Amino acid sequence: MKKVIATLIAALFATAAFAQAPAAVKADAKETKVVAKADAKETKAVAKADAKETAKVADAKADATTAHADATVSKAKAHNKAAKTKAKAATEEAKAAPAAK
């Protein structure tokens, strides 16, 4: 009789263990889904941060290029003004030289 009761109790526990297996699978699937969602969210955040940094770098390069172009234009204007001033001085000197003789 003791063996029959022990067998029935063992069968009850075995049935309970098999009944919980689908719940465990369900829990694993839910956990996997949560992890996948978190990974997707992290990937999206990283991509967004990379895009912002790329935009900042592009803006900085554009600003540097604009500053370089402005400096080049200013330098050209300064050289042009200096050349005009030298030409004007040379012209005035040439006019003054015959009058001084």
Buried (B, 14 or more C-beta within 10 A) or exposed (E): EEEEEEEEEEEEEEEEEEEEEEEEEEEEEEEEEEEEEEEEEEEEEEEEEEEEEEEEEEEEEEEEEEEEEEEEEEEEEEEEEEEEEEEEEEEEEEEEEEEEE
